[in-house]
Amino acid sequence: MHLAQFLVHGPTYHSLAMWRHPKTAASGYDWSRPALYQHIARVCERGLFDMVFFADLNYISDTYKGSLEPALRYASQAPEHDPVPLLSWMAAATKHIGVAATFSVSQHHPFYAARMWATLDHLTEGRAGWNVVTSINPNQDANFGVERPPADLRYDRAHEFIEVCRKLWNSWDEDAVVMDRDSPTFADATKVRRIEHEGRFFKSRGPLNVIRSPQNGPAILQAGTSPKGVDFAAQYADAIFAIQPRPQDAARYFAGIKGRMSELGRDPDECKILFGAQPIIGATDAEAREKQEFHNSLVPIEGGMAILSAHADFDLSKFSPDELMATRTEPQLQRLKTRFLKPSGESMTVREVAQRHGQSVGLPQFVGTPQSIADQMEAFLETAGGDGFMLSPIYCPGAIEEFVDLVVPELQCRGLVRTEYKGRTLRDVLRQDD
Ligand SMILES: Cc1cc2nc3c(=O)[nH]c(=O)nc-3n(C[C@H](O)[C@H](O)[C@H](O)COP(=O)(O)O)c2cc1C
């Protein structure tokens, strides 16, 4: 089982209750200061996690009711500070754990991305991970003053983006830096090449002005669900973050990605699929259920509506709260369809989906004692396949520490997670299967 920690450089992650939760408030940590993130990185390294992973959005959404007010009032994935600068802070406080962040390809040029990620791969000594997203909401494109490409062009552009980055990372051979002070020769010019890329979307001459990094660019992470998104992930990703509340839908998703990898000639084990989960831990099952009820009661439904509307790029205020979500045919809602189902397969209402989106954005909540949570994790992966979990806390700090101190030892006793790091880079750690 591979474990990763989901984070946002902001007050709310998947839980809209998080910033209001008394345990978050009492901790004294401030989400906008780097000390919290260095602390989290150390805790997750103590738990031998593969990586810490930041989602990121470049907008405050007005999709719900055409207004910024709900997103700002409830901190519905707003504000979000840039997570990329934090990766260096977190790497400086740790030795082994991967540090990964989301960076959209929809508003930048590949030369900028290739240079930044190669530099981060150097600074983290090979522990950088880039979650490559095409972004989800037109508010983001508007902030950059660019047109949103139509859906089927977004991934074509993303493919070319990554290809240009790869060419740039390969523009320096491994042995290009000679550092002969006598001759003097810093770099061997025969081992550094222009790339002369002229494609459908981008031009770049190269070479990159960053020497080859430990992983030759960062590890690549992804989170797409459409056929084109799955294709993209199957071709490039070292790990995928997936949200599938029901294990049987997770199983279909898992088989789809691994099958596509085989068709593309990649070893399916080269890309780990991590399913999102929100652990709620108690000394007894009853205590854990009480914690869950209290947490979920802190979620404002309207805040959940705002997140859901932003993710779907569809204003849900148009629907009655009792409308069934899974039977709706609007194209924007189809991508999120598996998140509209109850465990039984029945459709949830708009109100129910908004409540769950506000609690966990659709991540299943695993509730119970450490032993019971380990059972639930095992059972989920038994049905789903899946290589591990992306964990999301209900308060922070506090919930991550509880998982590391109480659940990880239980998983270690069962031989389900590692007891030491073996690899040097994030890609090595993602491929370490013992
Ligand atoms: C689990 C998950 C997490 C995502 N995280 C982000 C994110 O942090 N930032 C972002 O801009 N887009 C994020 N996305 C959006 C995807 O990168 C992608 O743009 C979107 O899902 C549309 O592609 P698709 O139709 O293939 O799913 C996420 C998507 C999923 C499914």
The ligand as an SDF file (V2000), in Angstrom:
LIG
                    3D

 31 33  0  0  0  0  0  0  0  0999 V2000
   -9.0530   13.6590   -8.2610 C   0  0  0  0  0  0  0  0  0  0  0  0
   -8.8650   14.8900   -9.0880 C   0  0  0  0  0  0  0  0  0  0  0  0
   -8.0710   15.9340   -8.6050 C   0  0  0  0  0  0  0  0  0  0  0  0
   -7.8710   17.0910   -9.3640 C   0  0  0  0  0  0  0  0  0  0  0  0
   -7.1200   18.1230   -8.8810 N   0  0  0  0  0  0  0  0  0  0  0  0
   -6.9980   19.2620   -9.5850 C   0  0  0  0  0  0  0  0  0  0  0  0
   -6.2820   20.3810   -9.0840 C   0  0  0  0  0  0  0  0  0  0  0  0
   -5.7420   20.3570   -7.9780 O   0  0  0  0  0  0  0  0  0  0  0  0
   -6.2120   21.4960   -9.8480 N   0  0  0  0  0  0  0  0  0  0  0  0
   -6.7850   21.5760  -11.0850 C   0  0  0  0  0  0  0  0  0  0  0  0
   -6.6670   22.6140  -11.7240 O   0  0  0  0  0  0  0  0  0  0  0  0
   -7.4510   20.5300  -11.5970 N   0  0  0  0  0  0  0  0  0  0  0  0
   -7.5770   19.3920  -10.8830 C   0  0  0  0  0  0  0  0  0  0  0  0
   -8.2770   18.3380  -11.4000 N   0  0  0  0  0  0  0  0  0  0  0  0
   -8.8280   18.4600  -12.7560 C   0  0  0  0  0  0  0  0  0  0  0  0
   -8.1330   17.5570  -13.7510 C   0  0  0  0  0  0  0  0  0  0  0  0
   -6.7790   17.7830  -13.8540 O   0  0  0  0  0  0  0  0  0  0  0  0
   -8.7550   17.7040  -15.1250 C   0  0  0  0  0  0  0  0  0  0  0  0
   -8.5030   18.9710  -15.6460 O   0  0  0  0  0  0  0  0  0  0  0  0
  -10.2270   17.5130  -15.0850 C   0  0  0  0  0  0  0  0  0  0  0  0
  -10.5280   16.4000  -14.2930 O   0  0  0  0  0  0  0  0  0  0  0  0
  -10.7560   17.3670  -16.5110 C   0  0  0  0  0  0  0  0  0  0  0  0
  -10.1850   16.2530  -17.1180 O   0  0  0  0  0  0  0  0  0  0  0  0
  -11.0070   14.9050  -17.2740 P   0  0  0  0  0  0  0  0  0  0  0  0
  -12.2170   15.2920  -18.0570 O   0  0  0  0  0  0  0  0  0  0  0  0
  -10.0830   13.9570  -17.9500 O   0  0  0  0  0  0  0  0  0  0  0  0
  -11.3500   14.4540  -15.8810 O   0  0  0  0  0  0  0  0  0  0  0  0
   -8.4720   17.1860  -10.6470 C   0  0  0  0  0  0  0  0  0  0  0  0
   -9.2640   16.1170  -11.1180 C   0  0  0  0  0  0  0  0  0  0  0  0
   -9.4620   14.9880  -10.3580 C   0  0  0  0  0  0  0  0  0  0  0  0
  -10.3210   13.8850  -10.9160 C   0  0  0  0  0  0  0  0  0  0  0  0
  1  2  1  0
  2  3  1  0
  2 30  2  0
  3  4  2  0
  4  5  1  0
  4 28  1  0
  5  6  2  0
  6  7  1  0
  6 13  1  0
  7  8  2  0
  7  9  1  0
  9 10  1  0
 10 11  2  0
 10 12  1  0
 12 13  2  0
 13 14  1  0
 14 15  1  0
 14 28  1  0
 15 16  1  0
 16 17  1  0
 16 18  1  0
 18 19  1  0
 18 20  1  0
 20 21  1  0
 20 22  1  0
 22 23  1  0
 23 24  1  0
 24 25  2  0
 24 26  1  0
 24 27  1  0
 28 29  2  0
 29 30  1  0
 30 31  1  0
M  END
$$$$
